[in-house]
């Protein structure tokens, strides 16, 4: 079964224009023309086909991997709401993970809230790619719901509006 990685990484709303997903791995060049790349993969657990987070790596074009960090789903609250709805204990093994098995038509990471992960990725990339995050695009809203805004004032003009 597919992990539907392109959809997962799209859900993260990472702002890097020069990026692609190959298999279950996200690759990006946050600073155009620089030799450093960003690679993000799903971090496996000790259980077969079960993933407990993301592994971020900075890869130099000539020297290979020069730094890496693991971001656990549990530490970043990715599946907190899903697991709470399932009445799963935080000390239970499948808490904060997903596996490759899922309902037809649904992603295996269904119920994920990616805001915490996205913030951690932003902090990590700020160290290795200063300014790349801000230069790539605007920050998305932090909440899963839309915010209400005041309607603009109605102005009447002498002409007829369509």
Backbone torsions as a table, in degrees:
resi	resn	phi	psi	omega
1	UNK	NA	145.8	-180.0
2	UNK	-79.5	145.6	175.2
3	UNK	-83.0	-5.7	-177.3
4	UNK	53.4	48.7	-177.8
5	UNK	-59.3	-42.9	179.6
6	UNK	-56.8	-39.4	179.2
7	UNK	-69.4	-37.9	178.6
8	UNK	-63.6	-47.4	-179.0
9	UNK	-69.3	-30.1	173.7
10	UNK	-65.4	-37.1	178.1
11	UNK	-62.5	-31.3	178.1
12	UNK	-70.4	-19.8	-179.7
13	UNK	54.5	47.2	177.5
14	UNK	-70.4	137.8	-169.4
15	UNK	-87.3	7.7	-173.4
16	UNK	-82.2	117.0	-176.2
17	UNK	-70.3	-36.6	-178.9
18	UNK	-90.4	78.5	-176.7
19	UNK	-146.3	161.4	177.0
20	UNK	-157.2	160.4	174.4
21	UNK	-115.3	125.8	176.8
22	UNK	-120.6	116.4	-175.7
23	UNK	64.4	-119.7	179.0
24	UNK	-109.3	22.7	-175.9
25	UNK	-124.7	135.9	176.8
26	UNK	-98.5	131.1	177.1
27	UNK	-122.8	139.2	178.3
28	UNK	-146.4	153.2	170.9
29	UNK	-116.1	88.8	-175.6
30	UNK	-61.7	-32.3	178.7
31	UNK	-115.6	107.5	-177.7
32	UNK	-55.3	134.0	178.0
33	UNK	84.2	-11.9	-179.9
34	UNK	-81.8	153.8	-179.0
35	UNK	-79.6	-7.7	-178.4
36	UNK	-89.6	138.2	178.0
37	UNK	-123.3	159.9	175.2
38	UNK	-112.4	132.4	177.0
39	UNK	-126.3	129.4	178.5
40	UNK	-125.8	125.4	178.1
41	UNK	-127.5	163.9	174.0
42	UNK	-76.8	132.3	-179.5
43	UNK	-88.4	123.2	-179.4
44	UNK	-76.3	154.8	172.3
45	UNK	-101.5	-173.3	178.3
46	UNK	-75.1	-8.8	178.9
47	UNK	-95.0	140.7	-178.7
48	UNK	-59.7	135.9	175.7
49	UNK	56.1	29.1	178.2
50	UNK	-121.0	136.3	-173.7
51	UNK	-122.1	134.1	-175.1
52	UNK	-115.6	7.4	-179.6
53	UNK	167.8	-161.2	177.4
54	UNK	-120.4	147.6	174.5
55	UNK	-114.9	116.7	178.3
56	UNK	-99.4	138.0	178.2
57	UNK	-137.8	141.3	171.6
58	UNK	-98.6	123.9	-175.4
59	UNK	-119.1	127.6	176.0
60	UNK	-88.0	138.1	-176.5
61	UNK	-57.4	-33.3	-178.6
62	UNK	-104.4	-32.2	-172.8
63	UNK	-98.6	-7.8	-179.2
64	UNK	83.6	-157.6	-176.7
65	UNK	-67.0	128.5	-179.7
66	UNK	-116.2	-15.5	176.1
67	UNK	-160.2	151.4	177.6
68	UNK	-151.9	154.9	177.5
69	UNK	-147.6	145.9	176.4
70	UNK	-105.5	131.9	177.1
71	UNK	-113.6	111.9	-177.9
72	UNK	-82.1	144.7	176.2
73	UNK	-62.9	-37.0	-178.3
74	UNK	-63.3	-47.3	-178.5
75	UNK	-66.2	-26.0	-176.0
76	UNK	-105.5	11.6	174.1
77	UNK	65.2	23.5	-174.6
78	UNK	-61.5	-41.2	-178.1
79	UNK	-115.0	20.9	-178.5
80	UNK	-58.2	-48.2	-178.6
81	UNK	-66.7	-42.7	179.2
82	UNK	-62.0	-47.1	-177.7
83	UNK	-69.9	-32.8	176.5
84	UNK	-66.0	-40.6	178.4
85	UNK	-64.7	-29.6	178.2
86	UNK	-86.5	-1.6	-177.1
87	UNK	58.1	38.0	179.3
88	UNK	-84.9	140.2	178.9
89	UNK	-80.1	142.6	179.2
90	UNK	-65.3	-18.0	179.1
91	UNK	-93.0	-5.5	179.1
92	UNK	-75.1	148.6	-176.0
93	UNK	-60.9	-45.3	-177.3
94	UNK	-77.0	-1.6	-178.7
95	UNK	-61.7	131.0	175.7
96	UNK	72.7	23.6	178.7
97	UNK	-131.6	171.7	167.9
98	UNK	-143.5	160.5	177.3
99	UNK	-125.1	179.7	-174.5
100	UNK	-77.1	-8.0	-179.3
101	UNK	-92.1	133.3	-177.9
102	UNK	-158.7	170.1	178.3
103	UNK	-68.5	145.0	179.3
104	UNK	-57.6	135.2	178.9
105	UNK	80.0	-0.5	-179.7
106	UNK	-120.0	148.4	177.9
107	UNK	-74.4	152.3	178.3
108	UNK	-65.2	-22.7	-179.2
109	UNK	-97.6	25.9	179.1
110	UNK	-54.1	135.5	179.9
111	UNK	92.2	2.4	-179.6
112	UNK	-73.2	137.5	171.7
113	UNK	-112.5	111.3	-168.6
114	UNK	-94.3	4.0	-176.5
115	UNK	-58.6	-46.3	179.8
116	UNK	-62.5	-41.6	177.3
117	UNK	-63.9	-44.9	-178.7
118	UNK	-60.6	-43.0	178.3
119	UNK	-62.3	-40.7	179.2
120	UNK	-66.8	-38.4	177.3
121	UNK	-64.8	-40.3	178.3
122	UNK	-61.5	-43.9	179.1
123	UNK	-63.3	-44.0	-179.2
124	UNK	-64.9	-45.8	-178.0
125	UNK	-69.8	-24.2	177.3
126	UNK	-64.1	-28.9	178.9
127	UNK	-72.9	-46.7	-174.6
128	UNK	-89.6	-25.7	-176.9
129	UNK	-132.0	65.5	-175.4
130	UNK	-56.2	132.0	177.2
131	UNK	80.9	-12.1	-176.7
132	UNK	-67.0	-35.1	-177.7
133	UNK	-66.2	-47.8	-178.3
134	UNK	-68.2	-35.2	-178.1
135	UNK	-73.8	-21.3	-174.9
136	UNK	-84.4	-29.6	-179.2
137	UNK	170.0	170.0	-179.2
138	UNK	-74.2	155.4	178.2
139	UNK	-76.6	139.8	179.4
140	UNK	-82.3	166.1	177.8
141	UNK	-62.7	145.5	-175.8
142	UNK	-83.5	-21.4	-176.9
143	UNK	-98.9	159.6	179.4
144	UNK	-81.6	-6.3	-178.3
145	UNK	-111.6	157.0	178.7
146	UNK	-76.1	148.6	177.8
147	UNK	-99.7	139.6	177.9
148	UNK	-81.2	138.1	176.0
149	UNK	-124.6	155.9	179.5
150	UNK	-69.9	141.8	177.8
151	UNK	-71.8	146.0	177.8
152	UNK	-66.5	149.3	-179.4
153	UNK	-64.3	144.1	179.9
154	UNK	-81.6	129.3	177.7
155	UNK	-119.7	137.7	-179.9
156	UNK	-102.0	139.2	176.1
157	UNK	-116.5	167.1	-178.5
158	UNK	-68.3	-26.9	-177.5
159	UNK	-87.7	168.5	-179.6
160	UNK	-88.3	132.6	179.4
161	UNK	-95.4	147.2	177.8
162	UNK	-91.4	NA	NA
